Protein backbone atom coordinates (compact mmCIF):
# COMPACT_ATOMS: atom_id res chain seq x y z
CA UNK A 1 0.00 0.00 0.00
CA UNK A 2 2.81 2.41 0.81
CA UNK A 3 4.51 1.76 -2.52
CA UNK A 4 1.24 2.52 -4.36
CA UNK A 5 0.81 5.74 -2.40
CA UNK A 6 4.34 6.86 -3.28
CA UNK A 7 3.73 6.01 -6.94
CA UNK A 8 0.61 8.20 -7.01
CA UNK A 9 2.52 11.03 -5.34
CA UNK A 10 5.31 10.85 -7.93
CA UNK A 11 2.74 10.77 -10.72
CA UNK A 12 1.36 14.02 -9.34
CA UNK A 13 4.86 15.57 -9.34
CA UNK A 14 5.15 14.68 -13.02
CA UNK A 15 1.77 16.22 -13.80
CA UNK A 16 2.87 19.59 -12.40
CA UNK A 17 4.89 20.13 -15.56
CA UNK A 18 1.86 19.94 -17.86
CA UNK A 19 0.56 23.32 -18.93
CA UNK A 20 3.01 25.33 -16.82
CA UNK A 21 6.25 27.12 -17.58
CA UNK A 22 9.14 25.55 -15.74
CA UNK A 23 11.33 27.30 -13.17
CA UNK A 24 14.55 28.33 -14.98
CA UNK A 25 17.49 26.39 -13.58
CA UNK A 26 21.11 25.72 -14.52
CA UNK A 27 21.89 23.38 -17.44
CA UNK A 28 19.92 20.14 -17.71
CA UNK A 29 21.81 16.99 -16.73
CA UNK A 30 20.96 13.34 -17.11
CA UNK A 31 18.68 11.49 -19.47
CA UNK A 32 15.52 12.56 -21.27
CA UNK A 33 13.97 9.08 -21.28
CA UNK A 34 13.81 6.03 -19.02
CA UNK A 35 17.07 4.05 -19.19
CA UNK A 36 16.94 0.41 -20.19
CA UNK A 37 17.75 -2.17 -17.52
CA UNK A 38 20.64 -3.35 -19.71
CA UNK A 39 22.25 0.10 -19.95
CA UNK A 40 25.77 -0.22 -18.46
CA UNK A 41 26.88 1.87 -15.50
CA UNK A 42 29.61 4.24 -16.63
CA UNK A 43 33.07 4.05 -15.07
CA UNK A 44 32.99 5.24 -11.46
CA UNK A 45 36.12 7.12 -10.37
CA UNK A 46 37.75 6.07 -7.11
CA UNK A 47 39.88 7.80 -4.51
CA UNK A 48 41.75 10.10 -4.86
CA UNK A 49 39.81 11.17 -7.98
CA UNK A 50 36.62 11.20 -5.89
CA UNK A 51 36.32 12.35 -2.27
CA UNK A 52 33.78 12.93 0.47
CA UNK A 53 34.05 16.71 0.21
CA UNK A 54 30.90 18.43 -0.97
CA UNK A 55 31.56 19.35 -4.59
CA UNK A 56 28.05 20.20 -5.80
CA UNK A 57 26.03 23.42 -5.61
CA UNK A 58 26.61 25.37 -2.41
CA UNK A 59 24.47 27.92 -0.61
CA UNK A 60 23.07 30.63 -2.91
CA UNK A 61 23.94 28.77 -6.13
CA UNK A 62 21.43 27.84 -8.84
CA UNK A 63 21.00 24.08 -9.17
CA UNK A 64 21.02 21.97 -12.32
CA UNK A 65 17.71 20.77 -13.71
CA UNK A 66 17.37 17.00 -14.04
CA UNK A 67 14.89 14.25 -14.80
CA UNK A 68 15.17 11.01 -12.86
CA UNK A 69 12.97 7.95 -12.55
CA UNK A 70 11.52 5.88 -9.74
CA UNK A 71 11.67 2.10 -9.50
CA UNK A 72 8.27 1.95 -11.25
CA UNK A 73 9.49 4.13 -14.12
CA UNK A 74 7.69 7.36 -13.15
CA UNK A 75 9.66 10.47 -14.09
CA UNK A 76 10.33 13.48 -11.88
CA UNK A 77 11.86 16.67 -13.28
CA UNK A 78 13.13 19.16 -10.71
CA UNK A 79 11.99 22.29 -12.56
CA UNK A 80 8.49 20.88 -12.76
CA UNK A 81 8.37 20.04 -9.05
CA UNK A 82 9.50 23.57 -8.16
CA UNK A 83 6.56 24.99 -10.11
CA UNK A 84 4.23 24.32 -7.17
CA UNK A 85 6.06 27.02 -5.18
CA UNK A 86 7.36 24.69 -2.46
CA UNK A 87 10.99 24.16 -1.47
CA UNK A 88 12.62 20.83 -2.31
CA UNK A 89 14.85 18.73 -0.08
CA UNK A 90 17.14 16.28 -1.93
CA UNK A 91 18.97 13.66 0.12
CA UNK A 92 21.61 11.52 -1.61
CA UNK A 93 21.68 7.87 -0.59
CA UNK A 94 22.75 4.31 -1.32
CA UNK A 95 21.90 1.08 0.50
CA UNK A 96 25.47 0.17 1.50
CA UNK A 97 25.93 3.54 3.22
CA UNK A 98 25.24 2.68 6.85
CA UNK A 99 25.22 6.39 7.74
CA UNK A 100 22.28 6.94 5.40
CA UNK A 101 20.43 3.95 6.86
CA UNK A 102 20.90 5.44 10.31
CA UNK A 103 19.39 8.75 9.11
CA UNK A 104 16.27 7.29 7.48
CA UNK A 105 14.22 7.92 10.62
CA UNK A 106 15.18 11.60 10.35
CA UNK A 107 14.01 11.73 6.71
CA UNK A 108 10.68 10.13 7.66
CA UNK A 109 10.32 12.51 10.60
CA UNK A 110 10.88 15.51 8.34
CA UNK A 111 8.29 14.13 5.93
CA UNK A 112 5.79 13.87 8.80
CA UNK A 113 6.52 17.39 10.05
CA UNK A 114 7.06 19.33 6.82
CA UNK A 115 5.54 17.10 4.11
CA UNK A 116 2.72 19.57 3.38
CA UNK A 117 5.16 22.46 2.98
CA UNK A 118 8.17 20.99 1.15
CA UNK A 119 8.80 18.16 -1.32
CA UNK A 120 11.35 15.60 -0.10
CA UNK A 121 13.14 13.07 -2.34
CA UNK A 122 15.86 10.52 -1.86
CA UNK A 123 18.25 10.32 -4.82
CA UNK A 124 19.90 6.91 -5.13
CA UNK A 125 23.47 7.02 -6.41
CA UNK A 126 26.74 5.06 -6.30
CA UNK A 127 27.30 2.33 -3.68
CA UNK A 128 29.70 3.55 -0.99
CA UNK A 129 30.70 0.19 0.50
CA UNK A 130 30.34 -2.63 -2.03
CA UNK A 131 31.76 -6.10 -1.47
CA UNK A 132 34.65 -7.33 -3.67
CA UNK A 133 34.70 -4.05 -5.62
CA UNK A 134 36.65 -0.98 -4.55
CA UNK A 135 34.86 1.69 -2.53
CA UNK A 136 35.02 4.91 -4.57
CA UNK A 137 35.94 6.80 -1.39
CA UNK A 138 38.89 4.64 -0.33
CA UNK A 139 40.30 2.97 -3.44
CA UNK A 140 40.03 -0.51 -1.96
CA UNK A 141 37.27 -2.80 -0.66
CA UNK A 142 35.83 -1.30 2.53
CA UNK A 143 32.55 -3.03 3.36
CA UNK A 144 32.24 -2.01 7.01
CA UNK A 145 31.29 -4.07 10.04
CA UNK A 146 27.71 -2.73 10.04
CA UNK A 147 27.09 -4.07 6.55
CA UNK A 148 28.49 -7.47 7.47
CA UNK A 149 26.37 -7.56 10.62
CA UNK A 150 23.19 -6.62 8.76
CA UNK A 151 23.90 -8.77 5.70
CA UNK A 152 23.81 -5.79 3.33
CA UNK A 153 26.43 -7.13 0.94
CA UNK A 154 26.21 -5.96 -2.67
CA UNK A 155 28.71 -5.51 -5.48
CA UNK A 156 28.84 -2.21 -7.36
CA UNK A 157 26.09 -2.50 -10.02
CA UNK A 158 27.27 -2.84 -13.60
CA UNK A 159 23.87 -2.06 -15.20
CA UNK A 160 20.95 0.24 -14.49
CA UNK A 161 18.81 -2.85 -13.85
CA UNK A 162 21.22 -4.09 -11.17
CA UNK A 163 21.00 -0.69 -9.47
CA UNK A 164 17.20 -0.96 -9.55
CA UNK A 165 17.43 -4.42 -7.98
CA UNK A 166 19.30 -3.02 -4.98
CA UNK A 167 16.78 -0.17 -4.66
CA UNK A 168 14.01 -2.78 -4.68
CA UNK A 169 15.72 -4.69 -1.86
CA UNK A 170 16.17 -1.47 0.10
CA UNK A 171 12.50 -0.53 -0.25
CA UNK A 172 11.47 -4.00 0.91
CA UNK A 173 13.76 -3.89 3.95
CA UNK A 174 13.44 -0.29 5.12
CA UNK A 175 10.61 2.00 6.19
CA UNK A 176 10.81 4.81 3.60
CA UNK A 177 8.05 7.42 3.43
CA UNK A 178 9.39 9.58 0.57
CA UNK A 179 9.92 8.91 -3.15
CA UNK A 180 13.25 7.40 -4.24
CA UNK A 181 14.70 8.68 -7.52
CA UNK A 182 17.41 6.58 -9.19
CA UNK A 183 20.46 8.25 -10.72
CA UNK A 184 21.08 7.44 -14.38
CA UNK A 185 23.58 4.90 -15.73
CA UNK A 186 26.29 7.54 -16.09
CA UNK A 187 25.73 8.93 -12.57
CA UNK A 188 25.03 12.45 -13.79
CA UNK A 189 23.34 13.59 -10.56
CA UNK A 190 26.15 12.17 -8.40
CA UNK A 191 28.81 13.87 -10.50
CA UNK A 192 27.08 17.26 -10.77
CA UNK A 193 25.54 17.60 -7.32
CA UNK A 194 28.37 16.16 -5.23
CA UNK A 195 29.95 12.75 -4.77
CA UNK A 196 29.29 12.30 -1.06
CA UNK A 197 27.50 9.12 0.06
CA UNK A 198 24.80 10.99 2.03
CA UNK A 199 24.66 14.72 1.18
CA UNK A 200 21.60 16.97 1.17
CA UNK A 201 20.39 20.15 -0.52
CA UNK A 202 17.51 22.33 0.63
CA UNK A 203 16.43 24.25 -2.48
CA UNK A 204 14.14 27.27 -2.40
CA UNK A 205 11.31 27.59 -4.95
CA UNK A 206 13.39 29.76 -7.31
CA UNK A 207 15.99 26.99 -7.67
CA UNK A 208 18.80 28.30 -5.47
CA UNK A 209 20.38 26.37 -2.62
CA UNK A 210 19.28 27.50 0.83
CA UNK A 211 21.44 24.95 2.65
CA UNK A 212 23.94 22.38 1.34
CA UNK A 213 25.16 19.68 3.72
CA UNK A 214 27.96 17.28 2.82
CA UNK A 215 26.53 14.87 5.45
CA UNK A 216 22.77 15.09 5.92
CA UNK A 217 21.78 16.55 9.30
CA UNK A 218 25.14 15.75 10.92
CA UNK A 219 26.05 18.10 13.76
CA UNK A 220 26.77 20.98 13.65
CA UNK A 221 24.63 21.11 10.47
CA UNK A 222 20.95 21.00 11.39
CA UNK A 223 18.44 20.54 8.55
CA UNK A 224 15.48 21.01 10.90
CA UNK A 225 16.76 24.48 11.74
CA UNK A 226 17.37 25.28 8.05
CA UNK A 227 13.85 24.24 7.06
CA UNK A 228 12.38 26.22 9.96
CA UNK A 229 14.36 29.28 8.88
CA UNK A 230 13.30 28.96 5.23
CA UNK A 231 9.64 28.56 6.20
CA UNK A 232 9.82 31.28 8.88
CA UNK A 233 8.86 28.77 11.57
CA UNK A 234 9.93 28.57 15.18
CA UNK A 235 11.21 25.02 15.49
CA UNK A 236 12.92 22.82 18.02
CA UNK A 237 16.13 22.22 16.11
CA UNK A 238 18.17 25.28 17.15
CA UNK A 239 20.29 24.89 20.27
CA UNK A 240 23.89 25.17 21.45
CA UNK A 241 25.33 22.07 23.16
CA UNK A 242 27.02 23.20 26.38
CA UNK A 243 28.36 19.88 27.68
CA UNK A 244 31.92 18.74 28.32
CA UNK A 245 33.82 15.55 27.53
CA UNK A 246 36.93 13.50 28.27
CA UNK A 247 39.15 11.64 25.80
CA UNK A 248 41.49 8.68 26.34
CA UNK A 249 43.72 6.76 23.97
CA UNK A 250 44.91 3.17 24.53
CA UNK A 251 48.23 4.26 26.10
CA UNK A 252 50.20 2.48 23.39
CA UNK A 253 53.61 4.05 22.71
CA UNK A 254 53.51 2.47 19.25
CA UNK A 255 50.72 0.63 17.45
CA UNK A 256 52.28 -2.31 15.58
CA UNK A 257 51.02 -4.32 12.63
CA UNK A 258 52.30 -6.42 9.78
CA UNK A 259 53.13 -4.82 6.43
CA UNK A 260 50.47 -4.18 3.78
CA UNK A 261 47.69 -4.13 6.37
CA UNK A 262 45.68 -1.66 8.45
CA UNK A 263 46.91 -0.53 11.87
CA UNK A 264 44.13 0.98 13.98
CA UNK A 265 44.53 3.39 16.90
CA UNK A 266 41.48 4.11 19.06
CA UNK A 267 40.40 7.08 21.18
CA UNK A 268 37.44 6.89 23.57
CA UNK A 269 35.30 10.03 23.87
CA UNK A 270 32.89 10.31 26.82
CA UNK A 271 30.34 13.01 27.60
CA UNK A 272 30.85 13.66 31.32
CA UNK A 273 28.13 16.31 31.67
CA UNK A 274 24.37 16.70 31.84
CA UNK A 275 24.17 18.46 28.46
CA UNK A 276 24.90 17.50 24.88
CA UNK A 277 28.42 18.05 23.57
CA UNK A 278 29.78 18.56 20.05
CA UNK A 279 33.42 17.51 19.56
CA UNK A 280 35.69 18.53 16.69
CA UNK A 281 37.82 15.49 15.71
CA UNK A 282 40.80 16.88 13.79
CA UNK A 283 43.89 15.39 12.14
CA UNK A 284 46.24 18.28 12.95
CA UNK A 285 49.44 16.83 11.50
CA UNK A 286 50.96 13.62 10.22
CA UNK A 287 54.29 12.22 9.11
CA UNK A 288 53.98 8.93 7.27
CA UNK A 289 55.89 7.12 4.51
CA UNK A 290 55.01 7.89 0.90
CA UNK A 291 53.28 4.54 0.46
CA UNK A 292 51.05 4.98 3.52
CA UNK A 293 47.87 6.94 4.08
CA UNK A 294 45.55 7.44 7.03
CA UNK A 295 41.80 7.79 7.49
CA UNK A 296 39.61 9.03 10.34
CA UNK A 297 36.64 7.00 11.58
CA UNK A 298 33.77 8.14 13.82
CA UNK A 299 30.26 6.86 13.13
CA UNK A 300 31.65 6.27 9.64
CA UNK A 301 35.10 6.07 8.06
CA UNK A 302 36.06 9.05 5.93
CA UNK A 303 38.24 9.03 2.85
CA UNK A 304 41.91 9.91 3.48
CA UNK A 305 41.52 13.49 2.22
CA UNK A 306 39.15 14.43 5.07
CA UNK A 307 41.08 16.04 7.95
CA UNK A 308 38.24 16.91 10.32
CA UNK A 309 34.76 15.91 11.35
CA UNK A 310 32.51 16.19 14.40
CA UNK A 311 31.16 13.81 17.03
CA UNK A 312 27.88 14.54 18.82
CA UNK A 313 27.39 12.91 22.24
CA UNK A 314 24.32 12.96 24.46
CA UNK A 315 24.83 13.16 28.26
CA UNK A 316 26.72 10.11 29.52
CA UNK A 317 27.26 8.76 25.99
CA UNK A 318 30.57 7.22 24.88
CA UNK A 319 31.93 6.76 21.36
CA UNK A 320 35.16 5.12 20.23
CA UNK A 321 36.76 6.90 17.29
CA UNK A 322 39.89 5.77 15.52
CA UNK A 323 42.63 6.53 13.05
CA UNK A 324 43.52 3.84 10.52
CA UNK A 325 47.07 3.63 9.17
CA UNK A 326 47.10 1.90 5.76
CA UNK A 327 50.60 0.54 5.24
CA UNK A 328 52.51 -0.70 2.21
CA UNK A 329 54.84 -3.68 1.66
CA UNK A 330 57.91 -2.02 3.20
CA UNK A 331 58.40 -2.06 7.01
CA UNK A 332 58.31 1.52 8.24
CA UNK A 333 56.77 3.88 10.79
CA UNK A 334 54.87 7.15 11.05
CA UNK A 335 52.64 9.21 13.28
CA UNK A 336 49.44 11.25 13.30
CA UNK A 337 48.60 14.12 15.65
CA UNK A 338 44.93 14.24 16.64
CA UNK A 339 43.06 17.02 18.41
CA UNK A 340 39.67 16.45 20.07
CA UNK A 341 38.15 19.83 20.97
CA UNK A 342 34.79 20.93 22.35
CA UNK A 343 33.21 22.88 19.50
CA UNK A 344 31.66 25.45 21.85
CA UNK A 345 34.24 25.36 24.67
CA UNK A 346 37.70 25.34 23.03
CA UNK A 347 39.52 25.02 26.37
CA UNK A 348 37.96 21.54 26.74
CA UNK A 349 40.48 19.85 24.44
CA UNK A 350 42.75 16.79 24.21
CA UNK A 351 45.71 16.08 21.91
CA UNK A 352 47.26 12.74 21.01
CA UNK A 353 50.26 11.64 19.00
CA UNK A 354 49.51 8.20 17.57
CA UNK A 355 52.63 6.31 16.45
CA UNK A 356 52.38 3.29 14.15
CA UNK A 357 54.97 0.86 12.84
CA UNK A 358 54.74 -2.01 10.38
CA UNK A 359 56.94 -5.10 10.58
CA UNK A 360 57.49 -7.90 8.09
CA UNK A 361 55.63 -11.01 9.22
CA UNK A 362 58.17 -13.39 7.66
CA UNK A 363 61.03 -11.62 9.43
CA UNK A 364 59.61 -11.35 12.94
CA UNK A 365 58.37 -14.90 13.00
CA UNK A 366 62.00 -16.07 12.87
CA UNK A 367 63.62 -13.61 15.27
CA UNK A 368 65.64 -15.28 18.05
CA UNK A 369 64.35 -18.76 17.37
CA UNK A 370 60.70 -17.97 17.80
CA UNK A 371 59.76 -21.03 15.78
CA UNK A 372 59.20 -22.49 19.26
CA UNK A 373 56.44 -19.94 19.91
CA UNK A 374 53.16 -21.82 19.49
CA UNK A 375 49.42 -21.20 19.84
CA UNK A 376 46.98 -24.06 20.20
CA UNK A 377 44.41 -25.00 19.25
CA UNK A 378 44.42 -22.82 16.15
CA UNK A 379 41.81 -22.65 14.68
CA UNK A 380 39.81 -22.79 17.90
CA UNK A 381 36.12 -22.89 18.64
CA UNK A 382 34.31 -19.77 19.88
CA UNK A 383 34.26 -19.71 23.66
CA UNK A 384 37.24 -22.06 24.06
CA UNK A 385 40.60 -20.88 25.47
CA UNK A 386 43.83 -20.66 23.41
CA UNK A 387 47.22 -21.58 24.89
CA UNK A 388 50.47 -19.71 24.15
CA UNK A 389 53.66 -21.76 24.61
CA UNK A 390 56.62 -19.36 24.97
CA UNK A 391 60.14 -20.85 24.61
CA UNK A 392 62.20 -17.91 23.39
CA UNK A 393 65.67 -16.93 24.64
CA UNK A 394 64.41 -13.92 26.62
CA UNK A 395 63.20 -14.59 30.14
CA UNK A 396 59.88 -12.82 29.66
CA UNK A 397 57.70 -11.07 27.14
CA UNK A 398 54.25 -9.53 26.80
CA UNK A 399 51.42 -10.33 24.46
CA UNK A 400 48.64 -8.19 23.02
CA UNK A 401 45.59 -9.51 21.19
CA UNK A 402 43.66 -7.48 18.60
CA UNK A 403 40.42 -8.12 16.74
CA UNK A 404 39.94 -7.61 13.00
CA UNK A 405 39.12 -3.92 13.55
CA UNK A 406 42.48 -3.42 15.28
CA UNK A 407 40.95 -2.96 18.75
CA UNK A 408 42.88 -4.25 21.75
CA UNK A 409 40.88 -7.04 23.41
CA UNK A 410 43.51 -8.66 25.67
CA UNK A 411 47.06 -8.46 26.98
CA UNK A 412 49.34 -10.06 29.56
CA UNK A 413 52.79 -11.33 30.50
CA UNK A 414 54.63 -14.47 29.34
CA UNK A 415 57.42 -16.35 31.14
CA UNK A 416 60.15 -18.43 29.49
CA UNK A 417 59.14 -22.07 29.12
CA UNK A 418 55.62 -21.39 30.35
CA UNK A 419 52.17 -21.93 28.91
CA UNK A 420 49.70 -19.09 29.11
CA UNK A 421 45.98 -19.56 28.56
CA UNK A 422 44.00 -16.80 26.84
CA UNK A 423 40.23 -16.80 27.17
CA UNK A 424 39.10 -15.27 23.87
CA UNK A 425 35.54 -14.42 24.82
CA UNK A 426 34.84 -13.12 21.33
CA UNK A 427 32.72 -14.18 18.35
CA UNK A 428 34.08 -16.14 15.41
CA UNK A 429 36.63 -14.19 13.41
CA UNK A 430 40.32 -13.53 12.81
CA UNK A 431 42.51 -12.13 15.59
CA UNK A 432 46.12 -10.92 15.64
CA UNK A 433 48.45 -11.92 18.50
CA UNK A 434 51.58 -9.77 18.93
CA UNK A 435 54.49 -10.98 21.11
CA UNK A 436 56.88 -8.29 22.36
CA UNK A 437 60.08 -8.26 24.36
CA UNK A 438 61.52 -4.74 24.25
CA UNK A 439 59.97 -4.47 20.79
CA UNK A 440 57.63 -6.69 18.75
CA UNK A 441 59.35 -9.95 17.83
CA UNK A 442 56.54 -12.18 16.59
CA UNK A 443 53.00 -12.07 15.32
CA UNK A 444 50.49 -14.85 14.80
CA UNK A 445 46.99 -15.06 13.37
CA UNK A 446 44.42 -16.84 15.52
CA UNK A 447 41.27 -18.07 13.82
CA UNK A 448 38.14 -18.53 15.96
CA UNK A 449 35.45 -20.61 14.29
N, C-alpha and C positions, 0 to 999 in steps of 0.2 A: 504493500500500500504506500509506503514512504517513497519508493522508487517511482511509482506512478505519479505521486504528487509533485515530486521534483521535476519529472518530465513535463507535466503541464505547466509548471512555473517557467521552465526554460522555453517552452513553446511561446509563452506570453512575452518573454524577453525578445524573442525573434520577431514577434508581431509588431513590436514597438517601431521597427524600422519602416513598416509599410505606411506610405502616405505622409511621412515626415522627413524634413531635412535633417541630416545627421550633424552632430556636434563636430566641428572641425578639429581634428587631432593631427599629431605628427604622422609621418609616412606610414602607410599600411604595411604590416609584416604578416608573414604566414601564407596560408593557402586560401584560395577562393572557394574550393569545393572540398567535400569530404574525402579524406585520404582513403586509399584502399588498404585492407588489412595486410596485403603483401608488400606495401611500400616499405623499403628498407630505412632503418634509422641511420641518419648521416653520422659521420665520424664524430665522436664526442672527445673534445680535448681533455687532457688530464694535467694534473699538477706538474710543473708550475704554470702551464699555460692558462689554467683556470684556478680560481681561488674562492675563498668564502668572504671576500670583501664585496660590499654592495656596489655593483657596477652599472645598474640600471638608472632610470630617471630618479632624481633626487627632489627634495622639496622645492616647489615653485616651478618645476619643469613640466612641459607639455608631454603627455604620454603618446606612444605609438598606438594607432588603431590596429585591431586584429580581429580575426574571426577564428574561433575555435569550436570544437564539437564535443558533445557529451558522449557517453558510452552508447547511448541509443541513436546517435547520429544527428541530434538536434544541434543547430548552429546558434552561436551567440556572437554578435559583433559588438565591440565595446562602444563605438559611437552611437549605435542604436540604443543600447541600454541607458546611456547617459541622457538620451532624449527625454526621459521621464522626469528629469530635474532632480534626481536623487544622487547622492554620492555613491561611489563604488569602492568596495574593499576587495582587493585581490590578495590571496594568500597562496604562495608557491608551496608545493608539497610533492612528496613521493613516499611510497609505502615503506621503503627500507630506511627512511629517516626517522629514527626513534624519537627525535626531538619534536618533529611534526606530530607524531602519534600522541605524544604527551600533551600537545596543545589543542587537540581536537575538541576537548571539553570547553576550552575557551572560545573556539570558533562557534560551537553550538550555543554557548551562553550569549555571545554577541548577537547571533541570529535571533534568539528569543527576546533580547532586550531591544535591539535596534532594527529588527527585520522589516518593520513597516516604514522605516525612514531611510535605510540604505540598502543597496544590493550587494550581497556578499557571494563571492565565488572562490572555490579552490581551483588552482591551475596546476595540473599534474605534469611534472617535467622529468628530468633525468634521475635515475636511481643513484642515491648517495652512497649506499653500502651494499653493493651486489656481492654475491658469492662468486668465487673463481675469477671473475673479471676485476680489473683495477677500479678502485674508487676514483672518480675524477678529481677529488679533493686531496688525495694523498699520493697517487701514482703507484699504488700497490693495493692488493686486496685488503680491505679493512671492514669486515662484516659487523663487528661489535657484539659484545656479550648479550645485549638486550635482544638483538635479532636472533641469536642462537637460542636464547631462553624461550622466546615466543614463537620459534619456528618460522620466522619471516625470512625465508632464504630464497632469493631470486637472482638469476643472472641479469645482466644488463640486456634489455630487449634489443633484438636485432631487426624487428619489423614493427610497424604501427599496430598490427594485430596483437603481437606479444605484449606491447605496452597496455593495450586495452584489456588483455587477460589479467594483468596484475591489478589494474583499476577495478575490474570486476571482483577479484578476490578481496580487495580492500573494502569495497562497498558491502560485501557480504559479511565481513568480519567486524567492521567498525560502525559505530553509530554516527552517521554524518547527515546533518540537517540542511546542508546547502548544496547547490549544484557543483559538480566537478567537471571542469573543462580540461581536455587532454591536449597537450602541446603537440604540434605537428611532427612529422617524421624527421625534419631537419632542425627541430628544437628552436624555432625562431623566437618564441616567447622567452625561453630560458636565456638565449644569447642576447636579446635586446633589452630585457627588463632586469637582468641580473642573475648570475649563476649560483646564487646561494641555494642551499637545500630547502630553507624554510623562511623566505623573505616575505614582506608584505608592503602593499601600497594602498594608502587611503587617498582616493582621487575625488576632487570636488566636481560638481556637475559641468564645469566648463573644460574639464579634461586636464587640469594641472594637479600635480601631486601636493597634497596637504601634509602628508607624513609618509616617509619611506623608512622602513625598518629592515635591516639586514637579517635580523632574527625576530620573527613575529612575537610581539608582546613580551620580549625578554628584558628584564630590568637592566638599566633604568628606563628603557623605552616602554611606554604605556599606551597601548592602542585604545583602551577605554577612555583615557583622558583626552586623546586626540579626537576621537569621535564626539565626545561631549563638547569639546571646544568648537569643532566644526559646526555642530548642530545647536550651539549656544545653550547647552544643557548644563545643569549642575549635577555632576556625577559623583561616584564614590571612588574613582580611580586615582585621584590626585592626593598624594601624601609624601612626606619625607621620612624615610626610615631613620630612626635616631638610636638604634641599638649599637652594641659593641661586640667584639669577637676576639677569640684567641686563635693562634695558628701554631701547629707543631709539625716538624718533619720527623723522619724515622731515626734521627741521630746517627745516620751512616756517614762515616768520613768519605767513603767512596762506594758508589753503587757499581757492582761488577756484573758482567755478563759475557757470554761467548760472542765471538765475532759474527757479523752479518745477522744480528738479531736485535730485538728491542730491549733496552734497559729502562725500567720504569722507576721513577722516584716520586714518592707520595707525600702530600701535605694535608693534614687534617684541620679543617676550619670548623669552629664551634661558636655559635651565637650564645654568649654568656649573659644576655640581658633579657629584659621583659618586653623589648620592642624589636621590630624587624631590623635587619642590617643588610646593607648592600656593600659588597667587597669587590674592589678592583684587583684582579689577578693579572699581573704584568710580568712579562719576560723583559727585564731591564737590560740584560747584557748576556752575551754568551761567547765562549771561545771553544770551538769544536773543529775537528779535522775536516778537510775539504769534502771528504766522502760521507760525512755524517749530516744529519739534520735533526731538529727537535720539533716536537708538537706539544701544545698545551691541551689538557683535557679537564673539563668540569662535568656538567651534565651531558656534554658531548665532547668529542675530540675534534679540534680545529686543524685546518691545514697548516703546514709549517710557516706560512707567511703571516699568520695572525699572531701578533705580539701581546694582545691584551683582550680580556673579556671581563665579565662580572659574574659574581655569585650572589644570589639572594637567599638569605636564611631567615626563617621564622624563629621566634624565641625558643631557645633550647635545641634548635636543629643543628645537626652536624653533617658536613659533606667532605668527602675525601677527593681532593683534586690531585692531578699528577702532571709530571713532565716526562714525556717519552723521548729517549735518545735512540735514534735509528742509526745503527753502526754499519760499517762496511766490512770487507774481508780482511782488513789489515788491523792488527791489535794496536790500540791507541787510547787516548783519553781526552776528556774535555769537561767543560763546566757550563752551567747556566745559572745566572743570578735572577731570583724571583722576588718580587715585592707583592705583598698582600696588604692592601690599604683600605680602610673604611672610607667609602666614597664621600660621606658627609662629615666625617671626623678624621681628617688626615693624620692627626697625631696617634691614632689607633692603627699602628702599622707594624708589619713583621717582614724581615728580609732573610732570604736563605741563599746560600751558595751550594748548588747540587753538583757534585763531582761524579763523573761516570768513567769507567774504564772497561775496555773489551779485551779479552784474552783468548788465545787460540785454544780450542778444546783439545786438539790433538797434542799440543805441547804440554798443557798443564796436567793432562791425565798421566803423563809419564815423568813428572818431576819427582826426584828423590824416591824413586821406586814405588810410586803410589799404585802400581798394578795390584798391590795387596790391599788396597782400599776397596771394600765390597759393600753392596747393599743387597739385602734379601728379605723377603722374596721381591722380585722385580721382573714383571709386573706383579702388583699386589691387588687384593680385593678391597673395595671401599669399606672402611671401618676397621680393617686389620692393621696392626703395627708393622713397621719396617725397621729392620736392624742394620746399623752401620758397624762394620768391623774395621777398626783403624789400626794398621800395623806399620805406620810410616816411621822414619828415623827420628823425627822430633818427638819429644815427650808428651806434647799435648797440642791440641788444635781446637778450633771452633767450627761449628757448622751453622749455616743459615739455609732455610727452605723457603722457596718462593713459588707462588702459583703462576698460572699461565699469563696473568695480567701483570706479573712482576711485583706483586704485593707480598711482603714478608708475612709468613704464617707460622714460623717456628724457628728457634735457634737454641744452641746449647754448647756444652763443652765435651771434648773427646779426650780420652787418655790412651797412651800407647798400649797396644795389645788388648784393648778393651772392646766390648760390644756395647753399643748404645741403641736403645729402642726408641723409635719416634712413633708417636701415635698421630697419624695423619687423619684427623677427624675432618675430612674434606670429601666433596663429591668426586666422582670419577673424572679423570683429567690427566694432564701432564704437568709435572712439577720439577723444578730445578733445585738440586742440592749443591751448595757451594762449600767446600772445605778450605779453611784458611789457617795458616800458621801466623807469620807476621804479615803475609799477603796471601791472596788466593793461590792455592796450589793444585786444586782439582775440582772438577765439576761433573756431576752425573745427572742424568734424566731419570726420574722415577715415574712410572706409569701406574695409575690407579684405575682399575677396571670396575 
